[in-house]
């Protein structure tokens, strides 16, 4: 079910003149349940699909009209929303990263550029994004959840400051390219958990938990914590002061364990993923086979890999409630009367 394409056809006879109002109400109900203290922030809807009801057809126009803390709901579409810039704290929510569960179309964005420290603590959920560009060294604590992202690039080389405490969670980062963190004296303090990561990562002082890494490398990084991950065709070089616990490597990594710590790891070990498809992540089955050494072998007693720990929601639907039914209890309402409704929803935690 598409979060932004609620079927109100059964109500058309009674509320044909209020379709737009009802759709906005449904979205607002979900956001009130989900965001609590943010319930009084403005909410804007965006769709560039012909026939959709939304306040904006342009995502950048919706961003330009927004104030700090506002929420922008972006409908799935066959047409990209193009490149956008964000200079204040915003929440952007799409219908989900897995096209099989979001009504058949992603909310696709070209490049999202964070251009100001005032964009710190922004949230991206349920989107398909070509590139996330961090254009300033002090845009901190951005959250990327249940997104499909081609690459994350820090475009500013700063010898004294890099963005801090970003969170990547339950996302597919297909060509990671997280770059310009090669100074081992600059910790990033990022958390990356329950993600599929393809490509090169250059982060220091960060925590990697329950991810699947494929065909990339870590070079000249330090003070990282790797726990309950699966590494497939992955390489390491010049890693220092890092810890590795309960990870599965399909090779023997070139890690100097006199300069790093190791416990509970599996080397030269097949993780026995049911159907791993490196190019089409959602087209495969990344759970572990019954005989996998990763079953219940994580430091927390859950599986090693993306379905352990906090888990990975394969639908990719944003972590906000979805309205499952919307029933008008008194379809005939006198002037200035009260419309009674019953709403049932589903949490997507």
C-alpha positions in Angstrom: 0.0 0.0 0.0 1.4 3.4 -1.0 1.5 5.7 2.0 0.6 8.6 -0.3 -2.0 7.0 -2.6 -4.9 6.2 -0.3 -7.9 4.7 -2.0 -10.9 6.9 -1.1 -13.1 5.8 -4.0 -15.7 4.3 -1.7 -16.2 7.7 -0.2 -16.5 9.6 -3.5 -20.3 9.9 -3.4 -20.4 11.4 0.1 -17.3 13.6 0.0 -16.6 14.3 -3.7 -16.0 17.9 -2.9 -13.6 17.1 0.0 -11.2 14.6 -1.5 -8.2 16.8 -1.0 -9.1 17.5 2.6 -9.5 13.9 3.4 -6.2 12.9 1.9 -4.4 15.6 3.9 -6.2 14.4 7.0 -5.0 10.8 6.6 -1.5 11.9 6.1 -1.7 14.3 9.1 -3.0 11.5 11.3 -0.1 9.3 10.5 2.4 12.1 11.2 0.8 13.0 14.5 1.1 9.4 15.6 4.6 9.1 14.4 6.3 12.4 15.3 4.5 13.4 18.5 6.4 16.6 19.5 6.7 17.5 15.8 2.9 17.4 15.2 2.6 21.1 15.0 5.3 21.4 12.3 4.0 22.2 8.8 3.5 19.2 6.5 3.7 19.6 2.8 2.8 17.0 0.1 4.6 16.7 -3.2 3.8 14.8 -6.4 4.9 15.3 -10.0 2.6 12.6 -11.3 -0.4 13.8 -13.4 -3.7 13.5 -11.6 -2.3 13.2 -8.1 -3.5 15.6 -5.4 -0.6 17.4 -3.7 0.3 20.9 -2.7 3.5 20.9 -4.9 4.7 19.4 -8.1 8.3 20.5 -7.4 10.2 19.2 -4.5 12.6 22.1 -4.5 9.7 24.5 -4.3 8.3 22.7 -1.3 11.7 22.9 0.4 12.0 26.6 -0.4 8.6 27.2 1.2 9.5 25.2 4.4 10.6 26.3 7.8 12.9 24.5 10.1 11.5 21.3 11.4 8.9 20.9 8.6 7.9 17.6 7.1 7.7 16.9 3.3 5.8 13.9 2.1 6.9 12.8 -1.4 4.7 10.6 -3.5 6.1 7.7 -5.6 6.5 8.6 -9.3 8.0 7.3 -12.5 9.7 10.7 -12.9 12.6 11.9 -10.9 12.2 14.9 -8.6 15.7 16.1 -9.8 18.4 17.7 -7.7 17.6 19.6 -4.5 19.5 21.5 -1.9 18.7 21.6 1.9 19.9 24.4 4.1 17.6 23.9 7.1 16.5 21.0 9.3 13.8 19.1 7.4 12.2 15.7 7.3 11.7 14.2 3.8 9.6 11.0 3.6 9.0 8.9 0.5 6.8 5.8 0.1 9.6 3.3 0.7 12.8 2.0 -0.8 11.5 -1.4 -2.0 9.4 -0.9 -5.1 7.6 -4.2 -4.6 5.9 -2.8 -1.5 5.4 0.9 -2.2 2.8 0.8 -5.0 5.2 0.2 -7.8 7.1 3.5 -7.9 9.9 5.1 -5.8 10.3 8.7 -4.9 13.5 9.3 -6.8 15.8 12.2 -6.2 19.0 13.0 -8.1 21.5 14.7 -5.8 20.5 16.0 -2.3 23.1 18.6 -1.2 23.3 19.6 2.4 24.6 23.2 2.2 24.5 24.5 5.7 25.1 23.5 9.3 21.5 24.5 9.8 20.5 21.4 8.0 21.9 19.3 10.9 19.4 16.7 12.3 17.5 16.4 9.0 15.9 13.1 8.3 15.6 11.2 5.0 13.2 8.2 4.9 11.9 5.9 2.2 13.6 7.6 -0.7 15.7 6.5 -3.7 18.6 8.9 -4.0 21.4 9.1 -6.5 23.9 11.1 -4.4 23.9 12.6 -0.9 26.5 15.4 -1.0 27.6 16.9 2.3 28.7 20.3 1.2 29.8 21.7 4.6 32.0 20.2 7.3 29.5 20.9 10.2 26.3 19.4 9.0 25.8 16.9 11.8 23.4 14.2 13.0 21.5 13.6 9.7 19.5 10.4 9.7 19.1 8.2 6.5 16.6 5.5 7.1 15.2 2.9 4.7 16.6 4.6 1.7 18.2 3.4 -1.5 21.3 5.6 -2.0 24.0 5.3 -4.7 26.6 7.2 -2.8 27.3 9.5 0.1 30.1 12.1 -0.6 31.7 14.6 1.7 32.7 17.2 -0.9 34.6 19.5 1.5 38.2 18.7 2.5 38.7 20.2 6.0 41.7 19.3 8.1 40.0 20.2 11.3 36.3 19.3 11.0 34.1 16.6 9.4 30.3 16.0 9.8 29.5 14.2 13.0 27.1 11.5 14.2 25.3 10.6 11.0 23.0 7.6 11.2 22.5 5.2 8.2 19.9 2.6 9.1 18.2 -0.2 7.1 19.4 1.3 3.9 20.9 0.1 0.7 24.0 2.1 -0.2 25.0 0.6 -3.5 28.2 2.5 -4.3 29.1 3.8 -0.9 31.8 6.2 -1.8 31.8 7.8 1.6 34.9 9.7 1.0 37.3 12.4 2.4 37.6 10.8 5.8 41.1 9.6 5.3 42.7 11.6 8.1 43.0 9.1 10.9 43.0 11.9 13.4 39.5 13.0 12.6 36.8 10.7 14.0 33.4 10.9 12.4 31.3 9.1 15.1 28.9 7.8 12.6 26.6 4.8 13.2 25.8 2.5 10.3 23.6 -0.5 11.1 21.5 -3.0 9.3 22.6 -1.8 5.9 23.8 -3.3 2.6 27.0 -1.5 1.6 28.7 -1.9 -1.7 31.9 0.0 -2.3 34.5 1.9 -0.4 34.1 3.4 3.0 36.5 5.9 4.6 35.2 6.6 8.2 37.0 6.9 11.5 35.7 6.5 15.0 32.5 4.9 13.8 30.3 1.9 14.7 29.3 -0.6 12.1 26.7 -3.2 13.3 24.8 -5.9 11.4 25.6 -4.8 7.9 26.5 -6.7 4.7 29.6 -5.4 3.0 30.3 -6.4 -0.6 33.2 -5.8 -3.0 34.7 -2.8 -1.4 37.5 -1.8 1.0 38.5 0.1 4.1 41.9 1.8 3.9 43.9 3.8 6.5 41.0 4.2 9.0 41.1 4.0 12.7 39.1 3.5 15.9 36.1 1.8 14.3 34.0 -0.9 15.9 32.8 -3.7 13.6 30.2 -6.0 15.2 28.0 -8.7 13.7 28.7 -7.8 10.0 29.2 -10.0 6.9 32.1 -9.2 4.6 32.0 -10.6 1.1 34.9 -10.0 -1.3 36.0 -7.2 1.0 39.5 -5.9 1.7 41.2 -3.9 4.4 44.5 -2.0 4.4 46.2 0.1 7.1 43.5 -0.4 9.7 44.5 0.5 13.3 43.0 0.8 16.7 39.7 -0.9 15.6 37.8 -3.8 17.1 36.2 -6.7 15.2 33.7 -8.9 17.0 31.5 -11.8 15.7 31.9 -10.9 12.0 31.9 -13.3 9.1 34.6 -12.9 6.4 34.6 -15.0 3.3 38.4 -14.5 3.1 41.3 -13.9 5.4 41.4 -10.1 5.7 44.7 -8.3 5.8 44.1 -6.9 9.2 47.0 -6.6 11.7 45.5 -7.9 14.9 48.4 -6.7 16.9 47.1 -3.2 16.1 43.4 -4.1 16.3 41.3 -6.5 18.5 39.5 -9.6 17.4 37.0 -11.9 19.1 34.4 -14.4 17.8 35.1 -13.8 14.2 34.7 -16.3 11.3 37.4 -16.3 8.7 37.4 -18.0 5.3 33.7 -18.8 6.0 30.7 -18.9 3.7 27.9 -16.9 5.5 25.3 -19.1 3.6 23.0 -16.4 2.5 19.8 -17.8 0.9 20.0 -15.9 -2.4 22.6 -13.1 -2.4 22.3 -10.8 -5.4 24.8 -8.1 -5.2 23.4 -5.9 -7.9 19.7 -6.4 -7.1 19.6 -6.4 -3.4 15.8 -6.5 -3.0 15.6 -9.2 -5.7 17.4 -11.7 -3.6 16.9 -13.2 -0.2 19.5 -12.0 2.3 18.4 -14.1 5.2 20.7 -16.9 6.4 20.2 -20.5 5.6 19.3 -22.8 8.5 22.9 -24.2 8.6 24.6 -20.8 8.5 27.3 -20.2 11.1 25.8 -16.7 11.6 22.5 -18.0 13.0 22.2 -16.6 16.6 25.9 -16.0 16.6 25.9 -12.2 17.1 27.2 -10.6 20.2 23.6 -10.0 21.2 22.5 -13.6 20.4 20.7 -12.6 17.2 21.9 -13.4 13.7 25.0 -11.9 12.1 24.0 -9.8 9.1 21.2 -7.3 8.3 18.4 -9.3 9.9 20.1 -9.5 13.3 20.2 -6.7 16.0 17.5 -4.2 15.2 16.6 -6.0 12.1 15.8 -5.0 8.5 12.3 -4.3 7.2 12.4 -5.8 3.7 9.4 -3.7 2.6 11.5 -0.5 3.1 8.4 1.3 4.2 9.2 4.4 6.3 9.0 3.9 10.1 5.8 5.8 10.5 2.3 4.4 10.9 0.3 3.5 7.7 -3.4 4.1 7.7 -5.0 0.7 6.8 -8.7 1.8 6.9 -10.6 5.0 7.2 -14.3 4.7 7.9 -16.9 7.5 8.1 -19.4 6.6 10.8 -21.9 9.3 10.0 -21.8 10.0 6.3 -24.6 12.6 6.6 -23.4 15.6 8.6 -25.6 18.7 9.2 -24.1 22.1 8.8 -21.6 22.8 11.6 -22.1 19.2 12.7 -19.4 16.7 13.7 -17.9 14.1 11.3 -17.2 10.9 13.2 -14.5 8.7 11.8 -12.7 5.4 12.7 -9.1 5.1 11.6 -7.0 1.8 11.9 -3.3 1.8 11.2 -0.2 -0.3 11.2 3.1 0.5 12.8 6.1 0.0 10.5 8.8 0.0 13.1 
